Structure formats: structure tokens, C-alpha cells
Amino acid sequence: MLVVLATLPGRPDKRAEIAAALTKAAAASRDEEGCLSYAFARDLEDEDRYLSVETWRDQAALDAHFGTPHLVELLGRADELLAGPPVIETYPVQI
């Protein structure tokens, strides 16, 4: 299993658009084969920092995720919605 943690620095003037885009992407991602969980949250100390917590069955499922239309669309809007690059960390977990 893989756990993916991401931090996304949002643009303050795009909060509503970011929320809509992340909500749409999360819902679609949860329906993917191999997605065990997928959620976004807003940082309590910085309302323009968004956090993603995902769990995936394996690397193949995560790799497939990056080619899905909804993620390609979201990543294509990164320059418009984000104030900087996201920080994405992946951790293999044995259970």
C-alpha cells in the first residue's frame, strides 16, 4: 500500500475555484481502481494551503491515477490555481 501526502499552496483569489476543482478531482479519484482513500483538507493555520491524503493499493494504481482525465485536467490548471509547486511525498506502508 502507498500513502501519498501532498501540500498545495493555493492562490488567495482562487479559493472558490480551488475548492470546486479539488472536490471534483477527489470524487473522481475515489472511484478509481486501486484507490483506497482520497481526501483534501484546508490547513487550519493557513487557509490558502491545501492538504491531500491518499492511499493506493500499489504503485501501478497510483501510476494509472496520474493518467486519468480528471487529474490531467486538475494538473493543467495548477499555474492558474496554485501560488507555487505542490510538494508530494509517497510512503510505502506494510500492513
N, CA, C and O atoms as CSV, one atom per row, in Angstrom:
chain,resi,resn,atom,element,x,y,z
A,1,MET,N,N,0.853,-1.169,0.000
A,1,MET,CA,C,0.000,0.000,0.000
A,1,MET,C,C,0.899,1.233,0.000
A,1,MET,O,O,1.987,1.224,0.576
A,2,LEU,N,N,0.430,2.288,-0.652
A,2,LEU,CA,C,1.140,3.561,-0.681
A,2,LEU,C,C,0.278,4.645,-0.056
A,2,LEU,O,O,-0.929,4.711,-0.290
A,3,VAL,N,N,0.911,5.488,0.740
A,3,VAL,CA,C,0.263,6.679,1.276
A,3,VAL,C,C,0.906,7.871,0.587
A,3,VAL,O,O,2.131,7.988,0.543
A,4,VAL,N,N,0.083,8.745,0.057
A,4,VAL,CA,C,0.564,9.944,-0.622
A,4,VAL,C,C,0.069,11.155,0.161
A,4,VAL,O,O,-1.127,11.300,0.416
A,5,LEU,N,N,1.011,12.026,0.539
A,5,LEU,CA,C,0.688,13.275,1.225
A,5,LEU,C,C,1.142,14.415,0.331
A,5,LEU,O,O,2.283,14.436,-0.132
A,6,ALA,N,N,0.254,15.356,0.092
A,6,ALA,CA,C,0.601,16.493,-0.758
A,6,ALA,C,C,0.172,17.785,-0.081
A,6,ALA,O,O,-0.863,17.850,0.582
A,7,THR,N,N,0.989,18.805,-0.263
A,7,THR,CA,C,0.675,20.147,0.201
A,7,THR,C,C,0.607,21.040,-1.024
A,7,THR,O,O,1.527,21.059,-1.843
A,8,LEU,N,N,-0.496,21.783,-1.146
A,8,LEU,CA,C,-0.704,22.641,-2.302
A,8,LEU,C,C,-0.903,24.083,-1.834
A,8,LEU,O,O,-1.852,24.367,-1.103
A,9,PRO,N,N,-0.023,24.993,-2.246
A,9,PRO,CA,C,-0.175,26.396,-1.880
A,9,PRO,C,C,-1.141,27.107,-2.837
A,9,PRO,O,O,-0.791,27.386,-3.984
A,10,GLY,N,N,-2.331,27.391,-2.368
A,10,GLY,CA,C,-3.336,27.996,-3.235
A,10,GLY,C,C,-3.209,29.502,-3.349
A,10,GLY,O,O,-2.660,30.166,-2.469
A,11,ARG,N,N,-3.723,30.025,-4.440
A,11,ARG,CA,C,-3.791,31.482,-4.629
A,11,ARG,C,C,-5.004,32.004,-3.845
A,11,ARG,O,O,-6.103,31.470,-3.990
A,12,PRO,N,N,-4.818,33.032,-3.023
A,12,PRO,CA,C,-5.932,33.540,-2.205
A,12,PRO,C,C,-7.152,33.974,-3.015
A,12,PRO,O,O,-8.282,33.829,-2.550
A,13,ASP,N,N,-6.941,34.496,-4.203
A,13,ASP,CA,C,-8.056,34.969,-5.020
A,13,ASP,C,C,-8.773,33.846,-5.770
A,13,ASP,O,O,-9.718,34.105,-6.514
A,14,LYS,N,N,-8.332,32.609,-5.580
A,14,LYS,CA,C,-8.906,31.464,-6.298
A,14,LYS,C,C,-9.529,30.439,-5.359
A,14,LYS,O,O,-9.751,29.300,-5.771
A,15,ARG,N,N,-9.820,30.806,-4.107
A,15,ARG,CA,C,-10.304,29.837,-3.116
A,15,ARG,C,C,-11.526,29.055,-3.586
A,15,ARG,O,O,-11.557,27.831,-3.464
A,16,ALA,N,N,-12.516,29.731,-4.114
A,16,ALA,CA,C,-13.739,29.043,-4.546
A,16,ALA,C,C,-13.443,28.093,-5.710
A,16,ALA,O,O,-13.950,26.972,-5.742
A,17,GLU,N,N,-12.639,28.531,-6.643
A,17,GLU,CA,C,-12.291,27.685,-7.788
A,17,GLU,C,C,-11.447,26.482,-7.357
A,17,GLU,O,O,-11.621,25.379,-7.876
A,18,ILE,N,N,-10.542,26.699,-6.415
A,18,ILE,CA,C,-9.721,25.597,-5.901
A,18,ILE,C,C,-10.614,24.570,-5.223
A,18,ILE,O,O,-10.493,23.372,-5.480
A,19,ALA,N,N,-11.516,25.037,-4.353
A,19,ALA,CA,C,-12.414,24.116,-3.652
A,19,ALA,C,C,-13.228,23.288,-4.642
A,19,ALA,O,O,-13.377,22.079,-4.462
A,20,ALA,N,N,-13.750,23.918,-5.670
A,20,ALA,CA,C,-14.553,23.195,-6.664
A,20,ALA,C,C,-13.697,22.183,-7.428
A,20,ALA,O,O,-14.125,21.050,-7.648
A,21,ALA,N,N,-12.497,22.586,-7.830
A,21,ALA,CA,C,-11.621,21.694,-8.596
A,21,ALA,C,C,-11.165,20.505,-7.750
A,21,ALA,O,O,-11.131,19.377,-8.240
A,22,LEU,N,N,-10.815,20.747,-6.488
A,22,LEU,CA,C,-10.361,19.660,-5.629
A,22,LEU,C,C,-11.502,18.713,-5.273
A,22,LEU,O,O,-11.303,17.501,-5.192
A,23,THR,N,N,-12.683,19.255,-5.062
A,23,THR,CA,C,-13.853,18.418,-4.761
A,23,THR,C,C,-14.149,17.487,-5.931
A,23,THR,O,O,-14.401,16.298,-5.738
A,24,LYS,N,N,-14.117,18.030,-7.132
A,24,LYS,CA,C,-14.374,17.232,-8.339
A,24,LYS,C,C,-13.309,16.149,-8.512
A,24,LYS,O,O,-13.636,14.995,-8.791
A,25,ALA,N,N,-12.043,16.516,-8.348
A,25,ALA,CA,C,-10.956,15.553,-8.529
A,25,ALA,C,C,-11.002,14.449,-7.471
A,25,ALA,O,O,-10.761,13.283,-7.782
A,26,ALA,N,N,-11.306,14.809,-6.235
A,26,ALA,CA,C,-11.359,13.805,-5.162
A,26,ALA,C,C,-12.479,12.802,-5.421
A,26,ALA,O,O,-12.275,11.598,-5.271
A,27,ALA,N,N,-13.644,13.280,-5.804
A,27,ALA,CA,C,-14.774,12.377,-6.058
A,27,ALA,C,C,-14.445,11.396,-7.179
A,27,ALA,O,O,-14.729,10.203,-7.069
A,28,ALA,N,N,-13.852,11.894,-8.247
A,28,ALA,CA,C,-13.493,11.017,-9.367
A,28,ALA,C,C,-12.378,10.047,-8.973
A,28,ALA,O,O,-12.397,8.884,-9.375
A,29,SER,N,N,-11.427,10.513,-8.205
A,29,SER,CA,C,-10.304,9.660,-7.798
A,29,SER,C,C,-10.760,8.509,-6.922
A,29,SER,O,O,-10.237,7.401,-7.040
A,30,ARG,N,N,-11.725,8.750,-6.046
A,30,ARG,CA,C,-12.226,7.695,-5.162
A,30,ARG,C,C,-12.841,6.533,-5.939
A,30,ARG,O,O,-12.919,5.417,-5.426
A,31,ASP,N,N,-13.275,6.787,-7.161
A,31,ASP,CA,C,-13.876,5.739,-7.992
A,31,ASP,C,C,-12.846,4.933,-8.784
A,31,ASP,O,O,-13.205,3.972,-9.465
A,32,GLU,N,N,-11.585,5.313,-8.700
A,32,GLU,CA,C,-10.546,4.626,-9.469
A,32,GLU,C,C,-10.214,3.267,-8.867
A,32,GLU,O,O,-10.258,3.078,-7.651
A,33,GLU,N,N,-9.884,2.337,-9.737
A,33,GLU,CA,C,-9.408,1.028,-9.313
A,33,GLU,C,C,-8.105,1.214,-8.527
A,33,GLU,O,O,-7.174,1.859,-9.009
A,34,GLY,N,N,-8.044,0.661,-7.348
A,34,GLY,CA,C,-6.836,0.733,-6.541
A,34,GLY,C,C,-6.767,1.909,-5.589
A,34,GLY,O,O,-5.829,2.004,-4.797
A,35,CYS,N,N,-7.744,2.811,-5.648
A,35,CYS,CA,C,-7.793,3.923,-4.697
A,35,CYS,C,C,-8.493,3.437,-3.430
A,35,CYS,O,O,-9.646,3.010,-3.472
A,36,LEU,N,N,-7.788,3.506,-2.313
A,36,LEU,CA,C,-8.348,3.073,-1.040
A,36,LEU,C,C,-8.961,4.234,-0.269
A,36,LEU,O,O,-9.933,4.052,0.464
A,37,SER,N,N,-8.398,5.422,-0.433
A,37,SER,CA,C,-8.973,6.644,0.147
A,37,SER,C,C,-8.346,7.850,-0.535
A,37,SER,O,O,-7.236,7.779,-1.062
A,38,TYR,N,N,-9.076,8.957,-0.514
A,38,TYR,CA,C,-8.603,10.161,-1.198
A,38,TYR,C,C,-9.350,11.350,-0.605
A,38,TYR,O,O,-10.573,11.434,-0.719
A,39,ALA,N,N,-8.623,12.269,0.027
A,39,ALA,CA,C,-9.290,13.404,0.659
A,39,ALA,C,C,-8.408,14.646,0.607
A,39,ALA,O,O,-7.181,14.559,0.623
A,40,PHE,N,N,-9.056,15.792,0.545
A,40,PHE,CA,C,-8.394,17.086,0.651
A,40,PHE,C,C,-8.881,17.769,1.918
A,40,PHE,O,O,-10.002,17.537,2.371
A,41,ALA,N,N,-8.032,18.608,2.482
A,41,ALA,CA,C,-8.396,19.416,3.641
A,41,ALA,C,C,-7.672,20.749,3.528
A,41,ALA,O,O,-6.660,20.868,2.836
A,42,ARG,N,N,-8.204,21.742,4.216
A,42,ARG,CA,C,-7.547,23.045,4.273
A,42,ARG,C,C,-6.777,23.133,5.584
A,42,ARG,O,O,-7.276,22.725,6.633
A,43,ASP,N,N,-5.578,23.658,5.523
A,43,ASP,CA,C,-4.730,23.820,6.699
A,43,ASP,C,C,-5.388,24.790,7.689
A,43,ASP,O,O,-5.869,25.849,7.285
A,44,LEU,N,N,-5.412,24.442,8.961
A,44,LEU,CA,C,-6.031,25.294,9.979
A,44,LEU,C,C,-5.229,26.567,10.258
A,44,LEU,O,O,-5.781,27.548,10.755
A,45,GLU,N,N,-3.945,26.558,9.945
A,45,GLU,CA,C,-3.100,27.728,10.209
A,45,GLU,C,C,-2.890,28.608,8.982
A,45,GLU,O,O,-2.416,29.737,9.103
A,46,ASP,N,N,-3.236,28.105,7.817
A,46,ASP,CA,C,-3.060,28.857,6.568
A,46,ASP,C,C,-4.191,28.460,5.627
A,46,ASP,O,O,-4.142,27.397,5.008
A,47,GLU,N,N,-5.208,29.313,5.518
A,47,GLU,CA,C,-6.391,28.956,4.735
A,47,GLU,C,C,-6.126,28.845,3.240
A,47,GLU,O,O,-7.017,28.456,2.485
A,48,ASP,N,N,-4.929,29.178,2.804
A,48,ASP,CA,C,-4.581,29.031,1.395
A,48,ASP,C,C,-3.641,27.850,1.142
A,48,ASP,O,O,-3.078,27.713,0.056
A,49,ARG,N,N,-3.483,27.012,2.146
A,49,ARG,CA,C,-2.687,25.788,1.976
A,49,ARG,C,C,-3.643,24.600,2.078
A,49,ARG,O,O,-4.388,24.467,3.049
A,50,TYR,N,N,-3.607,23.752,1.073
A,50,TYR,CA,C,-4.486,22.584,0.991
A,50,TYR,C,C,-3.638,21.330,1.158
A,50,TYR,O,O,-2.487,21.273,0.724
A,51,LEU,N,N,-4.227,20.338,1.792
A,51,LEU,CA,C,-3.530,19.089,2.052
A,51,LEU,C,C,-4.302,17.949,1.402
A,51,LEU,O,O,-5.532,17.919,1.423
A,52,SER,N,N,-3.570,17.032,0.836
A,52,SER,CA,C,-4.165,15.840,0.255
A,52,SER,C,C,-3.598,14.625,0.970
A,52,SER,O,O,-2.391,14.521,1.188
A,53,VAL,N,N,-4.486,13.711,1.330
A,53,VAL,CA,C,-4.080,12.437,1.924
A,53,VAL,C,C,-4.732,11.345,1.089
A,53,VAL,O,O,-5.956,11.281,0.975
A,54,GLU,N,N,-3.907,10.494,0.513
A,54,GLU,CA,C,-4.399,9.448,-0.380
A,54,GLU,C,C,-3.787,8.112,0.026
A,54,GLU,O,O,-2.658,8.065,0.515
A,55,THR,N,N,-4.517,7.048,-0.173
A,55,THR,CA,C,-3.933,5.713,-0.047
A,55,THR,C,C,-4.280,4.928,-1.308
A,55,THR,O,O,-5.405,4.969,-1.807
A,56,TRP,N,N,-3.279,4.217,-1.799
A,56,TRP,CA,C,-3.391,3.459,-3.035
A,56,TRP,C,C,-2.950,2.023,-2.798
A,56,TRP,O,O,-2.049,1.763,-2.001
A,57,ARG,N,N,-3.581,1.112,-3.485
A,57,ARG,CA,C,-3.283,-0.311,-3.360
A,57,ARG,C,C,-1.811,-0.593,-3.669
A,57,ARG,O,O,-1.142,-1.335,-2.949
A,58,ASP,N,N,-1.317,0.019,-4.767
A,58,ASP,CA,C,0.057,-0.243,-5.191
A,58,ASP,C,C,0.518,0.842,-6.155
A,58,ASP,O,O,-0.246,1.739,-6.510
A,59,GLN,N,N,1.780,0.746,-6.573
A,59,GLN,CA,C,2.356,1.755,-7.467
A,59,GLN,C,C,1.644,1.790,-8.817
A,59,GLN,O,O,1.490,2.860,-9.406
A,60,ALA,N,N,1.215,0.646,-9.304
A,60,ALA,CA,C,0.511,0.610,-10.595
A,60,ALA,C,C,-0.777,1.434,-10.541
A,60,ALA,O,O,-1.097,2.149,-11.490
A,61,ALA,N,N,-1.508,1.336,-9.446
A,61,ALA,CA,C,-2.743,2.116,-9.306
A,61,ALA,C,C,-2.434,3.608,-9.245
A,61,ALA,O,O,-3.136,4.416,-9.854
A,62,LEU,N,N,-1.389,3.972,-8.514
A,62,LEU,CA,C,-1.004,5.386,-8.431
A,62,LEU,C,C,-0.540,5.896,-9.793
A,62,LEU,O,O,-0.895,7.004,-10.195
A,63,ASP,N,N,0.244,5.102,-10.494
A,63,ASP,CA,C,0.703,5.494,-11.834
A,63,ASP,C,C,-0.486,5.715,-12.767
A,63,ASP,O,O,-0.508,6.683,-13.528
A,64,ALA,N,N,-1.469,4.826,-12.711
A,64,ALA,CA,C,-2.656,4.973,-13.558
A,64,ALA,C,C,-3.420,6.249,-13.201
A,64,ALA,O,O,-3.972,6.912,-14.079
A,65,HIS,N,N,-3.448,6.587,-11.927
A,65,HIS,CA,C,-4.130,7.800,-11.452
A,65,HIS,C,C,-3.612,9.044,-12.175
A,65,HIS,O,O,-4.389,9.922,-12.549
A,66,PHE,N,N,-2.296,9.111,-12.369
A,66,PHE,CA,C,-1.718,10.299,-12.994
A,66,PHE,C,C,-2.087,10.442,-14.466
A,66,PHE,O,O,-1.860,11.503,-15.047
A,67,GLY,N,N,-2.643,9.417,-15.077
A,67,GLY,CA,C,-3.073,9.498,-16.470
A,67,GLY,C,C,-4.563,9.683,-16.651
A,67,GLY,O,O,-5.042,9.743,-17.784
A,68,THR,N,N,-5.316,9.776,-15.552
A,68,THR,CA,C,-6.768,9.910,-15.668
A,68,THR,C,C,-7.151,11.320,-16.124
A,68,THR,O,O,-6.460,12.287,-15.803
A,69,PRO,N,N,-8.245,11.433,-16.867
A,69,PRO,CA,C,-8.655,12.750,-17.362
A,69,PRO,C,C,-8.864,13.783,-16.254
A,69,PRO,O,O,-8.495,14.945,-16.422
A,70,HIS,N,N,-9.450,13.376,-15.124
A,70,HIS,CA,C,-9.716,14.360,-14.071
A,70,HIS,C,C,-8.425,14.875,-13.431
A,70,HIS,O,O,-8.356,16.045,-13.054
A,71,LEU,N,N,-7.409,14.032,-13.303
A,71,LEU,CA,C,-6.159,14.518,-12.729
A,71,LEU,C,C,-5.371,15.334,-13.748
A,71,LEU,O,O,-4.756,16.342,-13.398
A,72,VAL,N,N,-5.388,14.903,-15.001
A,72,VAL,CA,C,-4.729,15.684,-16.054
A,72,VAL,C,C,-5.347,17.080,-16.115
A,72,VAL,O,O,-4.631,18.071,-16.256
A,73,GLU,N,N,-6.670,17.158,-16.008
A,73,GLU,CA,C,-7.353,18.454,-16.018
A,73,GLU,C,C,-6.927,19.297,-14.818
A,73,GLU,O,O,-6.614,20.478,-14.970
A,74,LEU,N,N,-6.912,18.699,-13.629
A,74,LEU,CA,C,-6.524,19.437,-12.428
A,74,LEU,C,C,-5.084,19.933,-12.523
A,74,LEU,O,O,-4.809,21.097,-12.234
A,75,LEU,N,N,-4.172,19.064,-12.923
A,75,LEU,CA,C,-2.773,19.469,-13.034
A,75,LEU,C,C,-2.575,20.533,-14.109
A,75,LEU,O,O,-1.679,21.371,-14.002
A,76,GLY,N,N,-3.403,20.499,-15.134
A,76,GLY,CA,C,-3.344,21.513,-16.187
A,76,GLY,C,C,-3.752,22.896,-15.710
A,76,GLY,O,O,-3.445,23.897,-16.356
A,77,ARG,N,N,-4.446,22.953,-14.579
A,77,ARG,CA,C,-4.869,24.242,-14.013
A,77,ARG,C,C,-3.957,24.700,-12.881
A,77,ARG,O,O,-4.235,25.715,-12.242
A,78,ALA,N,N,-2.881,23.978,-12.624
A,78,ALA,CA,C,-2.001,24.285,-11.481
A,78,ALA,C,C,-1.478,25.714,-11.517
A,78,ALA,O,O,-1.513,26.393,-10.491
A,79,ASP,N,N,-0.998,26.194,-12.652
A,79,ASP,CA,C,-0.468,27.557,-12.723
A,79,ASP,C,C,-1.536,28.600,-12.408
A,79,ASP,O,O,-1.241,29.644,-11.826
A,80,GLU,N,N,-2.763,28.315,-12.793
A,80,GLU,CA,C,-3.876,29.235,-12.550
A,80,GLU,C,C,-4.295,29.245,-11.078
A,80,GLU,O,O,-4.625,30.301,-10.538
A,81,LEU,N,N,-4.286,28.081,-10.428
A,81,LEU,CA,C,-4.843,27.942,-9.089
A,81,LEU,C,C,-3.823,27.989,-7.956
A,81,LEU,O,O,-4.162,28.365,-6.834
A,82,LEU,N,N,-2.588,27.613,-8.237
A,82,LEU,CA,C,-1.597,27.491,-7.171
A,82,LEU,C,C,-0.590,28.633,-7.175
A,82,LEU,O,O,-0.243,29.180,-8.222
A,83,ALA,N,N,-0.126,28.979,-5.966
A,83,ALA,CA,C,0.859,30.043,-5.800
A,83,ALA,C,C,2.284,29.518,-5.947
A,83,ALA,O,O,3.234,30.300,-5.986
A,84,GLY,N,N,2.434,28.212,-6.026
A,84,GLY,CA,C,3.742,27.586,-6.165
A,84,GLY,C,C,3.557,26.109,-6.434
A,84,GLY,O,O,2.426,25.628,-6.504
A,85,PRO,N,N,4.645,25.387,-6.584
A,85,PRO,CA,C,4.525,23.959,-6.891
A,85,PRO,C,C,4.033,23.169,-5.680
A,85,PRO,O,O,4.352,23.506,-4.540
A,86,PRO,N,N,3.262,22.125,-5.931
A,86,PRO,CA,C,2.853,21.258,-4.833
A,86,PRO,C,C,4.049,20.435,-4.341
A,86,PRO,O,O,4.979,20.154,-5.096
A,87,VAL,N,N,4.003,20.064,-3.085
A,87,VAL,CA,C,5.004,19.160,-2.521
A,87,VAL,C,C,4.289,17.831,-2.320
A,87,VAL,O,O,3.318,17.746,-1.568
A,88,ILE,N,N,4.776,16.793,-2.995
A,88,ILE,CA,C,4.127,15.484,-2.961
A,88,ILE,C,C,5.126,14.462,-2.420
A,88,ILE,O,O,6.240,14.332,-2.926
A,89,GLU,N,N,4.703,13.742,-1.385
A,89,GLU,CA,C,5.540,12.707,-0.784
A,89,GLU,C,C,4.792,11.393,-0.811
A,89,GLU,O,O,3.598,11.348,-0.516
A,90,THR,N,N,5.483,10.327,-1.162
A,90,THR,CA,C,4.875,8.992,-1.229
A,90,THR,C,C,5.608,8.066,-0.272
A,90,THR,O,O,6.838,8.030,-0.230
A,91,TYR,N,N,4.820,7.319,0.494
A,91,TYR,CA,C,5.375,6.417,1.503
A,91,TYR,C,C,4.814,5.010,1.301
A,91,TYR,O,O,3.596,4.827,1.309
A,92,PRO,N,N,5.679,4.022,1.121
A,92,PRO,CA,C,5.186,2.636,1.113
A,92,PRO,C,C,4.868,2.217,2.544
A,92,PRO,O,O,5.624,2.512,3.469
A,93,VAL,N,N,3.747,1.531,2.715
A,93,VAL,CA,C,3.309,1.108,4.039
A,93,VAL,C,C,3.032,-0.383,4.012
A,93,VAL,O,O,2.327,-0.879,3.133
A,94,GLN,N,N,3.582,-1.081,4.961
A,94,GLN,CA,C,3.311,-2.509,5.126
A,94,GLN,C,C,2.270,-2.670,6.223
A,94,GLN,O,O,2.437,-2.149,7.326
A,95,ILE,N,N,1.194,-3.394,5.922
A,95,ILE,CA,C,0.203,-3.649,6.966
A,95,ILE,C,C,-0.007,-5.131,7.142
A,95,ILE,O,O,-0.808,-5.547,7.979
